[in-house]
């Protein structure tokens, strides 16, 4: 076999049409072997003799796409110094573009012996671990163009590749649960009819099924256990894992783009699947443990701000390079449109504290590729000082956990301060205005993958996670949920009616709030996980979306959700790009304020009302003729005006239509109506009229411009 010197960059395996360049960084190694793996179980070892700035490299003519490979790193095994090199372990390339196979759990993939954790384990891991794959980078993107949907037009749909598609009756069996399923007309038609503009995929980076879960007969379903930051997860490919997963993912992105739908990836750059000091040796740990991981003062152990056993070392230039190279790769080569960063506060931890000006944010800010796509933070981790909602840099948007909590409390009857609800409904200016951000920095959600589904939020007071094998100890215990009088499933028509109304209340509130709305997959037809609020290990029908049949209970929720999304899209007053002023807007020829708040009696709120009122019964006027931001060509934007009436109390209340904000209105939303159609010829009401809102319901009036 010919071995040429090759190049130190790019890292990973780069096929150029005639052969492949291999490059891997390690400062800890004495020497590195590239192992080409053959289908008969044998391997060909090639020592990487060339080294530039601790990058070992070589070029092998004739090595083609589909070739499996790994590294064996020879060097010190000295955990007391943080070093865990072990040439008996076949290691994944940190830059692998595809990964083949899965792990067969056993002592072979660990660097120590189970009965002697301080003793080095020299069992060969190659037959038991995954392998890296050389991929062909060439793909016919055709005329693919990113939708580049502005945030104020964005509706996000969070989904799991397998969970969304596994039980869809319109999909061929062989495509269910795969990237190809996402590109199927049945899925795309559902998303486009719903009004979705962005599909936020739960982790599709190659991840690992934990040893503990496999022993329990479970799987890491959610996928927050990454081992390959460049590789699409191979189990979601319908026709092979020797690079086919890359082509299939690209094809799905191309099809979604053609339908005008952006693709956002939920990415996990805060930790890896190698766990703590008792975890397996799969890649980073054996290549250069102290360069990749945050170690404690005793280098045998790992700093853990993620609750997963380890945290990546965010002050290491090599970790930062890995993350930025990965992000750029997914944008430039895979054509994705943005990222949602799991436990993003960990990315800001240069040392121990969360640093808003950390190196990672500096790199993102100045990067000409990554800075131009959607960047969404999950603004917390489990470390000290990790709750950072509202504290990310101006380029970023955030999952607004305070929005979720406030809206849940409103509709379950928790009497919170009315000022807090007002802020959440209008874009959370208390969180985002001071640093120059806009309402669109707030990603609003009521439910997501983590926690109760929408159906379960109104059906369970307590979590029911026994299926997870942890005696119901896992998962959040304070869910801000309310079961509407009966825990779990019931055939009581009054309870079912209330639950359906509550779900409509949540959907309507979400879609009429300033900011960017996010729906969780299946909530539009009331999917249930039977009270399990932590289905991370349930790769089965409990967590997969059950697509409804016509006439099924809650079937009208889908129609209502569609109508609410389209009402939002049709009316810019619900998706403003600037915060409300609370006064008339200059140059709009309207002497009414752009927003006004009223008591149920139709009287404008006074400071005394704000100080003592609770957010259970309130009205808000949104002036469509007082939108301050201009259109894309500088034109003035005008819209119909709306009056939103919220009755979150446990009894029916009369609401008076204010007398000075429009003479005639039309009822376009009444969540007490089972059919719940927002558009059409609703009842007409006059200024001064009294409307009776049943308990826990919401009514919206519209006044033409």
VOVEXSE-942039 format. One line per 10 residues: number of its first residue (from 1); for each residue x, y, z of C-alpha. Coordinates in nm, 2 decimals, decimal comma. Example, Ala and Ser with C-alpha at 12.3 -4.5 7.8 and 13.67 -1.06 7.14 Angstrom:
BEGIN
1	1,23:-0,45:0,78 ~ 1,37:-0,11:0,71
// end
This chain:
BEGIN
1	0,00:0,00:0,00 ~ 0,13:0,34:-0,09 ~ 0,14:0,60:0,19 ~ 0,20:0,96:0,10 ~ 0,26:1,24:0,35 ~ -0,07:1,41:0,30 ~ -0,19:1,73:0,47 ~ -0,27:1,83:0,82 ~ -0,59:2,00:0,72 ~ -0,87:1,94:0,69
11	-0,90:1,71:0,99 ~ -1,08:1,38:0,94 ~ -1,09:1,17:0,62 ~ -1,11:1,37:0,30 ~ -1,18:1,19:-0,03 ~ -1,07:1,38:-0,34 ~ -1,17:1,14:-0,62 ~ -0,84:0,95:-0,62 ~ -0,77:0,87:-0,26 ~ -0,82:0,99:0,09
21	-0,63:1,22:0,33 ~ -0,64:1,13:0,70 ~ -0,56:1,38:0,97 ~ -0,61:1,36:1,35 ~ -0,51:1,59:1,63 ~ -0,35:1,44:1,95 ~ -0,09:1,60:2,17 ~ -0,10:1,31:2,41 ~ 0,01:1,03:2,17 ~ 0,35:0,89:2,12
31	0,24:0,74:1,79 ~ -0,09:0,69:1,60 ~ -0,20:0,40:1,38 ~ -0,47:0,44:1,11 ~ -0,65:0,11:1,09 ~ -0,83:0,02:0,77 ~ -1,10:-0,23:0,86 ~ -1,21:-0,52:0,63 ~ -1,53:-0,71:0,62 ~ -1,36:-1,03:0,73
41	-1,27:-0,87:1,06 ~ -0,91:-0,81:0,98 ~ -0,74:-0,47:0,97 ~ -0,45:-0,30:0,79 ~ -0,25:-0,07:1,02 ~ -0,07:0,24:0,87 ~ 0,14:0,45:1,11 ~ 0,08:0,82:1,07 ~ 0,44:0,94:1,08 ~ 0,39:1,30:0,96
51	0,30:1,55:1,23 ~ 0,23:1,92:1,21 ~ 0,13:2,11:1,52 ~ 0,03:1,78:1,68 ~ -0,18:1,67:1,38 ~ -0,08:1,33:1,25 ~ -0,16:1,28:0,88 ~ -0,11:1,07:0,57 ~ -0,27:1,04:0,22 ~ -0,36:0,69:0,09
61	-0,42:0,67:-0,28 ~ -0,70:0,44:-0,38 ~ -0,89:0,45:-0,05 ~ -1,24:0,50:-0,16 ~ -1,58:0,60:-0,01 ~ -1,73:0,33:0,21 ~ -1,39:0,23:0,36 ~ -1,42:0,17:0,74 ~ -1,14:0,29:0,96 ~ -1,04:0,38:1,31
71	-0,73:0,50:1,51 ~ -0,52:0,32:1,76 ~ -0,33:0,57:1,98 ~ -0,01:0,47:2,15 ~ 0,08:0,68:2,46 ~ 0,07:0,70:2,83 ~ -0,22:0,55:3,03 ~ -0,19:0,75:3,35 ~ -0,53:0,86:3,48 ~ -0,37:1,04:3,77
81	-0,23:1,28:3,51 ~ -0,55:1,28:3,31 ~ -0,40:1,06:3,03 ~ -0,60:0,76:2,91 ~ -0,43:0,64:2,59 ~ -0,47:0,27:2,51 ~ -0,38:0,12:2,18 ~ -0,61:-0,18:2,24 ~ -0,90:0,05:2,18 ~ -1,01:0,12:1,83
91	-1,11:0,49:1,83 ~ -1,36:0,68:1,62 ~ -1,23:0,98:1,43 ~ -1,37:1,29:1,60 ~ -1,42:1,43:1,24 ~ -1,58:1,12:1,09 ~ -1,84:1,22:0,83 ~ -2,02:0,88:0,88 ~ -2,01:0,61:1,14 ~ -2,09:0,24:1,08
101	-2,23:-0,02:1,32 ~ -2,32:0,00:1,68 ~ -2,16:-0,09:2,02 ~ -2,17:-0,44:2,16 ~ -2,14:-0,36:2,52 ~ -1,88:-0,54:2,73 ~ -1,55:-0,49:2,91 ~ -1,37:-0,47:2,57 ~ -1,48:-0,11:2,51 ~ -1,36:0,01:2,85
111	-1,01:0,12:2,94 ~ -1,02:-0,05:3,27 ~ -1,13:-0,38:3,42 ~ -1,47:-0,39:3,59 ~ -1,33:-0,57:3,89 ~ -1,02:-0,36:3,90 ~ -1,10:0,00:3,79 ~ -0,74:0,11:3,85 ~ -0,59:-0,15:3,62 ~ -0,55:-0,09:3,24
121	-0,76:-0,31:3,02 ~ -0,58:-0,44:2,71 ~ -0,88:-0,63:2,55 ~ -0,92:-0,54:2,18 ~ -1,23:-0,33:2,13 ~ -1,24:-0,34:1,75 ~ -1,50:-0,63:1,72 ~ -1,73:-0,46:1,97 ~ -1,73:-0,09:1,87 ~ -1,83:0,14:1,58
131	-1,61:0,24:1,30 ~ -1,56:0,56:1,10 ~ -1,64:0,57:0,73 ~ -1,48:0,75:0,44 ~ -1,76:0,94:0,26 ~ -1,80:1,08:-0,09 ~ -1,87:1,45:-0,04 ~ -2,02:1,50:-0,39 ~ -2,40:1,54:-0,40 ~ -2,63:1,69:-0,66
141	-2,80:1,97:-0,47 ~ -2,97:2,09:-0,79 ~ -3,12:2,44:-0,75 ~ -3,15:2,40:-0,37 ~ -3,19:2,73:-0,19 ~ -3,22:2,79:0,18 ~ -3,56:2,94:0,26 ~ -3,40:3,20:0,49 ~ -3,73:3,26:0,67 ~ -3,72:3,57:0,89
151	-3,78:3,51:1,25 ~ -4,11:3,71:1,25 ~ -4,24:3,47:0,99 ~ -4,11:3,16:1,16 ~ -4,32:2,88:1,32 ~ -4,09:2,60:1,46 ~ -4,20:2,24:1,48 ~ -3,98:2,03:1,72 ~ -3,97:1,67:1,61 ~ -3,79:1,34:1,64
161	-3,69:1,17:1,31 ~ -3,82:0,83:1,42 ~ -4,09:0,94:1,65 ~ -4,26:1,16:1,39 ~ -4,26:0,91:1,11 ~ -4,27:0,56:1,27 ~ -4,64:0,52:1,29 ~ -4,76:0,73:0,99 ~ -5,01:0,52:0,80 ~ -4,92:0,69:0,47
171	-4,56:0,59:0,48 ~ -4,41:0,27:0,34 ~ -4,29:0,04:0,61 ~ -3,93:0,05:0,49 ~ -3,91:0,43:0,52 ~ -4,07:0,47:0,86 ~ -3,83:0,62:1,12 ~ -3,58:0,74:0,87 ~ -3,45:1,06:0,70 ~ -3,62:0,94:0,38
181	-3,95:0,96:0,57 ~ -3,90:1,33:0,64 ~ -3,88:1,38:0,26 ~ -4,20:1,19:0,19 ~ -4,49:1,39:0,06 ~ -4,72:1,27:0,34 ~ -4,49:1,43:0,61 ~ -4,42:1,75:0,40 ~ -4,79:1,79:0,33 ~ -4,88:1,78:0,70
191	-4,61:2,04:0,79 ~ -4,71:2,28:0,51 ~ -5,08:2,25:0,58 ~ -5,00:2,32:0,95 ~ -4,81:2,63:0,85 ~ -4,47:2,52:0,98 ~ -4,17:2,70:0,84 ~ -3,89:2,53:1,03 ~ -3,84:2,17:1,14 ~ -3,63:2,15:1,45
201	-3,49:1,80:1,46 ~ -3,39:1,63:1,79 ~ -3,03:1,51:1,78 ~ -2,92:1,36:1,45 ~ -2,55:1,36:1,52 ~ -2,43:1,00:1,57 ~ -2,52:0,91:1,93 ~ -2,47:0,60:2,15 ~ -2,72:0,38:2,33 ~ -2,60:0,38:2,69
211	-2,47:0,06:2,84 ~ -2,70:0,09:3,13 ~ -3,01:0,14:2,92 ~ -2,93:-0,15:2,69 ~ -2,89:-0,38:2,99 ~ -3,24:-0,27:3,10 ~ -3,38:-0,34:2,75 ~ -3,42:0,03:2,67 ~ -3,26:0,27:2,43 ~ -3,13:0,63:2,43
221	-3,43:0,74:2,22 ~ -3,38:1,11:2,24 ~ -3,02:1,10:2,13 ~ -2,86:1,35:2,36 ~ -2,55:1,13:2,38 ~ -2,33:1,23:2,09 ~ -2,01:1,06:1,98 ~ -1,99:1,19:1,62 ~ -2,03:1,57:1,56 ~ -2,01:1,54:1,18
231	-2,19:1,21:1,12 ~ -2,57:1,17:1,07 ~ -2,70:0,91:1,31 ~ -2,68:0,58:1,11 ~ -2,99:0,41:1,26 ~ -3,21:0,67:1,08 ~ -3,09:0,57:0,74 ~ -3,31:0,34:0,54 ~ -3,06:0,19:0,30 ~ -2,71:0,16:0,46
241	-2,45:0,30:0,70 ~ -2,14:0,32:0,48 ~ -2,21:0,68:0,38 ~ -2,57:0,63:0,26 ~ -2,69:0,81:0,57 ~ -2,52:1,12:0,45 ~ -2,69:1,11:0,11 ~ -3,02:1,03:0,26 ~ -3,00:1,32:0,51 ~ -2,90:1,56:0,23
251	-3,20:1,44:0,02 ~ -3,43:1,51:0,31 ~ -3,30:1,86:0,35 ~ -3,33:1,93:-0,02 ~ -3,70:1,81:-0,02 ~ -3,79:2,02:0,29 ~ -3,62:2,33:0,14 ~ -3,82:2,28:-0,18 ~ -4,14:2,30:0,03 ~ -4,01:2,62:0,20
261	-3,93:2,45:0,53 ~ -3,60:2,52:0,71 ~ -3,41:2,25:0,89 ~ -3,27:2,33:1,24 ~ -3,06:2,07:1,43 ~ -3,07:2,02:1,80 ~ -2,70:1,99:1,87 ~ -2,52:1,86:2,18 ~ -2,17:2,02:2,20 ~ -2,16:2,03:2,58
271	-2,06:1,67:2,64 ~ -2,00:1,33:2,47 ~ -2,12:0,97:2,51 ~ -1,80:0,87:2,69 ~ -1,94:0,96:3,03 ~ -1,74:0,99:3,35 ~ -1,42:0,82:3,46 ~ -1,60:0,49:3,45 ~ -1,73:0,54:3,10 ~ -1,62:0,36:2,78
281	-1,32:0,46:2,56 ~ -1,47:0,53:2,22 ~ -1,29:0,83:2,08 ~ -1,19:1,16:2,25 ~ -1,09:1,00:2,58 ~ -0,83:0,77:2,41 ~ -0,71:1,04:2,16 ~ -0,63:1,32:2,40 ~ -0,83:1,32:2,72 ~ -0,71:1,64:2,89
291	-0,74:1,84:2,56 ~ -1,11:1,74:2,51 ~ -1,26:1,73:2,86 ~ -1,29:1,95:3,16 ~ -1,11:1,76:3,44 ~ -1,14:1,83:3,81 ~ -0,84:1,92:4,03 ~ -0,79:1,55:4,05 ~ -0,74:1,47:3,68 ~ -0,88:1,12:3,72
301	-1,23:1,27:3,74 ~ -1,44:1,49:3,51 ~ -1,62:1,82:3,57 ~ -1,99:1,76:3,50 ~ -2,23:2,06:3,44 ~ -2,45:1,86:3,21 ~ -2,56:1,57:3,43 ~ -2,41:1,32:3,19 ~ -2,07:1,25:3,34 ~ -1,85:1,49:3,15
311	-1,83:1,84:2,99 ~ -1,62:1,94:2,69 ~ -1,33:2,18:2,77 ~ -1,46:2,50:2,62 ~ -1,13:2,69:2,67 ~ -0,94:2,44:2,46 ~ -0,87:2,58:2,11 ~ -0,90:2,22:1,97 ~ -1,25:2,18:2,12 ~ -1,35:2,52:1,99
321	-1,21:2,43:1,65 ~ -1,40:2,10:1,65 ~ -1,73:2,27:1,73 ~ -1,69:2,55:1,48 ~ -1,57:2,31:1,20 ~ -1,87:2,09:1,28 ~ -2,12:2,38:1,27 ~ -1,97:2,51:0,94 ~ -1,98:2,16:0,79 ~ -2,35:2,12:0,86
331	-2,43:2,46:0,71 ~ -2,20:2,44:0,40 ~ -2,21:2,07:0,32 ~ -2,54:1,96:0,46 ~ -2,73:2,28:0,40 ~ -2,90:2,31:0,74 ~ -3,05:2,64:0,84 ~ -2,97:2,67:1,21 ~ -2,90:2,51:1,54 ~ -3,06:2,47:1,88
341	-2,78:2,43:2,14 ~ -2,86:2,18:2,42 ~ -2,76:2,30:2,77 ~ -2,60:2,60:2,60 ~ -2,49:2,76:2,93 ~ -2,22:2,49:2,94 ~ -2,08:2,63:2,62 ~ -2,02:2,96:2,80 ~ -1,82:2,80:3,08 ~ -1,46:2,89:3,02
351	-1,36:2,81:3,37 ~ -1,64:2,75:3,63 ~ -1,88:3,04:3,59 ~ -2,10:3,11:3,29 ~ -1,93:3,38:3,09 ~ -2,15:3,57:2,85 ~ -1,84:3,69:2,66 ~ -1,67:3,34:2,64 ~ -1,45:3,24:2,35 ~ -1,72:3,03:2,19
361	-1,96:3,33:2,15 ~ -1,67:3,54:2,02 ~ -1,60:3,27:1,75 ~ -1,97:3,24:1,65 ~ -2,01:3,62:1,64 ~ -1,73:3,67:1,39 ~ -1,78:3,35:1,18 ~ -1,90:3,45:0,84 ~ -2,10:3,12:0,80 ~ -2,23:3,03:1,14
371	-2,33:3,38:1,24 ~ -2,57:3,39:0,95 ~ -2,80:3,10:1,04 ~ -3,05:3,07:1,32 ~ -2,89:3,02:1,66 ~ -3,11:2,91:1,94 ~ -2,99:2,85:2,30 ~ -3,14:2,63:2,56 ~ -3,02:2,88:2,81 ~ -2,94:2,66:3,11
381	-2,74:2,37:3,24 ~ -2,73:2,18:3,57 ~ -2,42:2,36:3,70 ~ -2,40:2,64:3,96 ~ -2,54:2,96:3,81 ~ -2,65:2,77:3,50 ~ -3,00:2,93:3,46 ~ -2,93:3,20:3,21 ~ -3,26:3,29:3,04 ~ -3,23:3,64:2,90
391	-2,85:3,65:2,93 ~ -2,72:3,53:2,59 ~ -2,55:3,76:2,34 ~ -2,76:3,97:2,10 ~ -2,70:3,74:1,80 ~ -2,89:3,46:1,98 ~ -3,25:3,36:2,04 ~ -3,35:3,15:2,35 ~ -3,59:2,89:2,45 ~ -3,79:3,11:2,69
401	-3,85:2,88:2,99 ~ -4,01:3,17:3,18 ~ -4,27:3,20:2,90 ~ -4,35:2,83:2,94 ~ -4,39:2,85:3,32 ~ -4,60:3,17:3,32 ~ -4,84:3,04:3,05 ~ -4,88:2,71:3,22 ~ -4,95:2,88:3,55 ~ -5,21:3,11:3,40
411	-5,42:2,83:3,26 ~ -5,39:2,59:3,55 ~ -5,52:2,87:3,78 ~ -5,21:2,97:3,96 ~ -5,25:3,34:4,04 ~ -4,93:3,50:3,92 ~ -4,87:3,87:3,89 ~ -5,05:4,02:3,59 ~ -4,74:4,22:3,49 ~ -4,54:3,90:3,44
421	-4,80:3,75:3,21 ~ -4,82:4,08:3,02 ~ -4,45:4,07:2,96 ~ -4,45:3,71:2,84 ~ -4,74:3,77:2,60 ~ -4,57:4,08:2,45 ~ -4,22:3,93:2,39 ~ -4,06:3,94:2,73 ~ -3,91:4,29:2,71 ~ -3,78:4,24:3,07
431	-3,55:3,97:2,94 ~ -3,44:4,10:2,60 ~ -3,49:4,47:2,56 ~ -3,19:4,60:2,76 ~ -2,93:4,43:2,55 ~ -3,07:4,55:2,22 ~ -3,26:4,23:2,13 ~ -3,62:4,23:2,00 ~ -3,93:4,02:2,08 ~ -3,81:3,76:1,83
441	-3,53:3,67:2,07 ~ -3,79:3,48:2,26 ~ -3,86:3,12:2,14 ~ -4,20:3,07:2,30 ~ -4,32:2,72:2,39 ~ -4,56:2,55:2,62 ~ -4,44:2,20:2,57 ~ -4,13:2,03:2,41 ~ -3,97:1,69:2,40 ~ -3,86:1,73:2,77
451	-4,17:1,71:2,99 ~ -4,54:1,64:2,94 ~ -4,70:1,65:2,60 ~ -4,98:1,90:2,56 ~ -5,24:1,63:2,62 ~ -5,06:1,51:2,93 ~ -5,02:1,86:3,06 ~ -5,39:1,88:3,10 ~ -5,44:1,52:3,21 ~ -5,19:1,45:3,48
461	-5,09:1,63:3,80 ~ -4,79:1,40:3,86 ~ -4,53:1,22:3,64 ~ -4,58:0,85:3,57 ~ -4,23:0,73:3,47 ~ -4,22:0,38:3,60 ~ -4,15:0,24:3,25 ~ -3,81:0,42:3,27 ~ -3,68:0,17:3,53 ~ -3,59:0,44:3,79
471	-3,88:0,40:4,03 ~ -4,03:0,72:3,91 ~ -3,74:0,93:4,04 ~ -3,64:1,06:3,70 ~ -3,80:1,36:3,53 ~ -3,92:1,69:3,66 ~ -4,15:1,67:3,96 ~ -4,29:2,03:3,94 ~ -4,46:2,03:3,60 ~ -4,71:2,32:3,65
481	-4,97:2,08:3,51 ~ -5,34:2,03:3,60 ~ -5,54:1,71:3,53 ~ -5,87:1,89:3,51 ~ -6,01:1,68:3,80 ~ -5,91:1,33:3,71 ~ -5,56:1,18:3,70 ~ -5,50:1,02:3,36 ~ -5,74:0,87:3,11 ~ -6,11:0,91:3,16
491	-6,44:0,89:2,98 ~ -6,60:1,17:3,18 ~ -6,74:1,40:2,91 ~ -6,71:1,71:3,13 ~ -6,34:1,64:3,20 ~ -6,27:1,57:2,83 ~ -6,45:1,89:2,73 ~ -6,24:2,09:2,98 ~ -5,92:1,93:2,87 ~ -5,99:2,00:2,50
501	-6,06:2,36:2,59 ~ -5,74:2,39:2,79 ~ -5,54:2,26:2,50 ~ -5,70:2,51:2,27 ~ -5,62:2,78:2,53 ~ -5,25:2,69:2,52 ~ -5,24:2,68:2,14 ~ -5,42:3,01:2,10 ~ -5,20:3,18:2,36 ~ -4,88:3,05:2,20
511	-4,98:3,16:1,85 ~ -5,10:3,51:1,96 ~ -4,79:3,59:2,17 ~ -4,51:3,81:2,04 ~ -4,19:3,61:1,97 ~ -4,13:3,29:1,78 ~ -4,38:3,00:1,85 ~ -4,26:2,64:1,88 ~ -4,49:2,34:1,87 ~ -4,39:1,99:1,98
521	-4,46:1,71:1,74 ~ -4,80:1,55:1,78 ~ -4,94:1,81:2,01 ~ -5,16:1,93:1,73 ~ -5,36:1,61:1,76 ~ -5,32:1,56:2,14 ~ -5,07:1,28:2,15 ~ -5,01:1,12:2,49 ~ -4,71:0,95:2,66 ~ -4,95:0,83:2,94
531	-4,80:1,07:3,19 ~ -4,44:0,99:3,12 ~ -4,26:1,33:3,13 ~ -3,91:1,19:3,06 ~ -3,95:0,95:2,77 ~ -3,58:0,98:2,67 ~ -3,54:0,60:2,68 ~ -3,87:0,49:2,54 ~ -3,80:0,40:2,17 ~ -4,15:0,25:2,13
541	-4,51:0,34:2,08 ~ -4,52:0,53:2,41 ~ -4,31:0,80:2,26 ~ -4,38:0,77:1,89 ~ -4,64:0,99:1,75 ~ -4,98:0,82:1,71 ~ -5,13:0,98:1,40 ~ -5,51:1,02:1,45 ~ -5,78:0,86:1,25 ~ -6,08:1,07:1,14
551	-6,33:1,12:1,41 ~ -6,09:1,04:1,69 ~ -6,12:1,22:2,03 ~ -5,95:1,56:2,01 ~ -5,95:1,54:1,63 ~ -6,07:1,89:1,61 ~ -5,75:2,02:1,78 ~ -5,56:1,97:1,45 ~ -5,80:2,19:1,26 ~ -5,79:2,45:1,54
561	-5,41:2,45:1,55 ~ -5,38:2,49:1,18 ~ -5,62:2,78:1,19 ~ -5,43:2,95:1,47 ~ -5,10:2,92:1,29 ~ -5,25:3,07:0,98 ~ -5,42:3,35:1,17 ~ -5,08:3,44:1,31 ~ -4,92:3,43:0,96 ~ -5,19:3,64:0,81
571	-5,16:3,92:1,07 ~ -4,84:4,11:1,14 ~ -4,98:4,26:1,46 ~ -4,91:3,92:1,63 ~ -4,55:3,90:1,51 ~ -4,41:4,24:1,56 ~ -4,03:4,29:1,52 ~ -4,02:4,57:1,79 ~ -4,15:4,59:2,14 ~ -4,47:4,77:2,21
581	-4,44:5,14:2,30 ~ -4,75:5,17:2,52 ~ -4,84:5,49:2,35 ~ -4,96:5,62:2,01 ~ -4,71:5,57:1,73 ~ -4,59:5,88:1,56 ~ -4,68:5,90:1,19 ~ -4,95:5,64:1,20 ~ -5,25:5,88:1,21 ~ -5,40:5,69:1,50
591	-5,44:5,85:1,84 ~ -5,48:5,51:2,01 ~ -5,19:5,34:2,19 ~ -5,03:5,05:2,01 ~ -5,14:4,83:2,31 ~ -5,38:4,88:2,59 ~ -5,48:4,66:2,89 ~ -5,83:4,64:3,03 ~ -6,00:4,49:3,33 ~ -6,30:4,25:3,26
601	-6,52:4,56:3,32 ~ -6,37:4,72:3,01 ~ -6,18:4,99:3,21 ~ -5,82:5,06:3,12 ~ -5,58:4,92:3,37 ~ -5,45:5,17:3,63 ~ -5,13:5,14:3,82 ~ -5,33:5,02:4,12 ~ -5,48:4,75:3,90 ~ -5,13:4,64:3,79
611	-5,00:4,64:4,15 ~ -5,28:4,42:4,29 ~ -5,44:4,23:4,00 ~ -5,36:3,87:3,92 ~ -5,34:3,72:3,58 ~ -5,66:3,54:3,57 ~ -5,90:3,78:3,39 ~ -5,77:4,05:3,16 ~ -5,81:4,19:2,81 ~ -5,55:4,34:2,58
621	-5,60:4,56:2,28 ~ -5,35:4,52:1,99 ~ -5,36:4,82:1,75 ~ -5,30:4,70:1,40 ~ -5,29:5,06:1,28 ~ -4,99:5,14:1,51 ~ -4,72:4,90:1,41 ~ -4,40:5,10:1,43 ~ -4,16:4,89:1,22 ~ -4,16:4,93:0,84
631	-4,20:4,67:0,58 ~ -3,91:4,53:0,37 ~ -3,92:4,82:0,13 ~ -3,97:5,08:0,40 ~ -4,35:5,08:0,35 ~ -4,58:5,13:0,65 ~ -4,74:4,82:0,78 ~ -5,10:4,82:0,89 ~ -5,33:4,54:1,01 ~ -5,66:4,47:1,16
641	-5,69:4,53:1,54 ~ -5,76:4,26:1,79 ~ -5,90:4,24:2,14 ~ -5,78:3,93:2,34 ~ -5,99:3,83:2,64 ~ -5,85:3,58:2,89 ~ -6,06:3,42:3,15 ~ -5,83:3,18:3,33 ~ -6,05:3,17:3,64 ~ -6,26:2,87:3,76
651	-6,59:3,04:3,69 ~ -6,77:3,22:3,40 ~ -6,71:3,59:3,38 ~ -6,86:3,88:3,19 ~ -6,62:4,09:2,98 ~ -6,71:4,43:2,86 ~ -6,59:4,54:2,51 ~ -6,41:4,88:2,57 ~ -6,60:5,17:2,43 ~ -6,32:5,39:2,29
661	-6,12:5,13:2,08 ~ -6,36:5,05:1,80 ~ -6,73:5,04:1,75 ~ -6,79:4,70:1,59 ~ -6,60:4,37:1,63 ~ -6,62:4,02:1,52 ~ -6,56:3,71:1,73 ~ -6,29:3,51:1,55 ~ -6,17:3,28:1,83 ~ -6,37:3,13:2,12
671	-6,18:2,84:2,28 ~ -6,51:2,73:2,44 ~ -6,63:2,63:2,09 ~ -6,55:2,27:2,01 ~ -6,50:2,34:1,64 ~ -6,27:2,64:1,73 ~ -6,25:2,79:1,38 ~ -6,08:3,13:1,41 ~ -6,16:3,25:1,06 ~ -6,50:3,31:0,91
681	-6,81:3,50:0,99 ~ -6,83:3,50:1,36 ~ -7,08:3,68:1,58 ~ -7,07:4,06:1,57 ~ -7,04:4,26:1,89 ~ -7,05:4,63:1,96 ~ -6,85:4,86:2,19 ~ -6,99:4,84:2,54 ~ -7,14:4,49:2,49 ~ -7,10:4,22:2,75
691	-6,96:3,89:2,66 ~ -6,98:3,59:2,89 ~ -6,67:3,38:2,88 ~ -6,70:3,04:3,03 ~ -6,45:2,93:3,29 ~ -6,10:2,88:3,15 ~ -6,16:3,01:2,81 ~ -6,03:3,27:2,57 ~ -6,21:3,49:2,32 ~ -6,06:3,71:2,05
701	-6,23:3,99:1,87 ~ -6,12:4,13:1,54 ~ -6,18:4,48:1,40 ~ -6,10:4,55:1,03 ~ -5,83:4,81:0,96
// end
